[in-house]
Amino acid sequence: MTAPARPTATSSTEAARLREISFLNLAHGLDHFVLLIYPTVVIGLELIFKRPYSELIALSSAAFISFGIFSLPAGWLADRWSRRNMMAAFYFGCGVSLIAIALAPNLVMLAIAMFMLGVFAAIYHPVGMAMLIEASGANGRTLAFNGVCGNLGVSLAAGISGALAYWINWRAAFFAPALVLLASGAVYVWLTPDDRHHARKRVSKPAVPLTAKIMAMLFGLFLFIALTAGLVFNVLTIALPKIVDEGMTKDVSLVAIGSIATLVLVCGAIAQLAVGRLVERISAPNLFVAVTAFGFAGNLWATYATGIPLMIALAVAVAAIYGQVTVNDIILARYTADAWRGRVYAVRYFTLFISAGVAIAMISLLHKSGGFALVLGANAIVALAMFIATLGLVTLIYGIEARHAAAQPAE
């Protein structure tokens, strides 16, 4: 009888790679989930704290501002110290912060605890995306599925948080995911080896070399797109439960509001899966332009729609803003060296998520002045600016690629 074959080093490495990607997918879902618990729960807090929605939703700016600001040191620490240890800090830090929110005795302590949640939630995007690009080789389907996991976190946050707040109480909506994060963090640390010795081995040159002038132009456009995408994304995801609440033609319960918001956000997951496949067949820059054009159309339609047509328009807008993430990551990875990727993604996500504070102020001020028709109208203008910037970026990219192709030696 033949003895069973021992696992090879290659199979062991592949298993470790797939395990790492699985933890990154889970972390992406949890990252978006925890940040969007409060925007759903806040609808019920209007009665508990006897404060208006515009005032209570402003408290969440503490989490979203720290979420943007602390992405910068997170990316720097990951590149210089350890990406694995930073991800462990993400799991444990978010879990403890959620418990602090659930135990907060007043609105001041609630805001402080949400600030700390934003600090630890900021770790995922600059660190996790750098790890995912390295582990997957910027594979379109892998990046798309990771995006879907993040989208599912956004989608499930509204439904699950609304149900927990309705059936138990608002504090339970924070306690439950805290336990999931702490348990996941313990398993992650147990199964994932330290990676501090990898920092010196990472490639320090991008796939396509750029001059300083071209690099400044390229990343300037990327940052502008990140800013506008962040505004569109945050306005849609933060305000969505309340838009559903006001946009439906009849009164619905908090559970129903969360469920409808979840269905709208699931369209983003479907779009990301589709984009992950399309990017293997269609030029990524061309796909980027098409997706941002749909985003503008969806936001413009939502400005004038009500009832079911409003939900469809929001679904189009959400699908576009999530679909562009996958293409954006693939394009950016091509022009960024692995050794610098954590810091580059940190700057990008800093720009993307710091806009959450602006989005919350925009929602609060414009909603008070003209309701969500005014909020969505302003969002459509931002989506148009994003589309125009994408046209400029793609034009620049085609010029870069043409020069790069001409510089390669003939075979």
Secondary structure, DSSP 8 states (H G I E B T S, - for coil): --------HHHHHHHHHHHHHHHHHHHHHHHHHHHTHHHHHHHHHHHHHT--HHHHHHTTHHHHHHHHHTHHHHHHHHHHT-HHHHHHHHHHHHHHHHHHHHT--SHHHHHHHHHHHHHHHTTIIIIIHHHHHHHHTS-HHHHHHHHHHHHHHHHHHHHHHHHHHHHT-TTHHHHHHHHHHHHHHHHHHHHS---GGGGGGS--S-SS---HHHHHHHHHHHHHHHHHHHHHHHHHHHHHHHHHHHHSSS---HHHHHHHHHHHHHHHHHHHHHHHHHTTTS-HHHHHHHHHHHHHHHHHHHHH--HHHHHHHHHHHHHHHHHHHHHHHHHHHHTS-HHHHHHHHHHHHHHHHHHHHHHHHHHHHHHHHHHHHHHHHHHHHHHHHHHHHHHHHHHHHHHHHHHHHHHS---
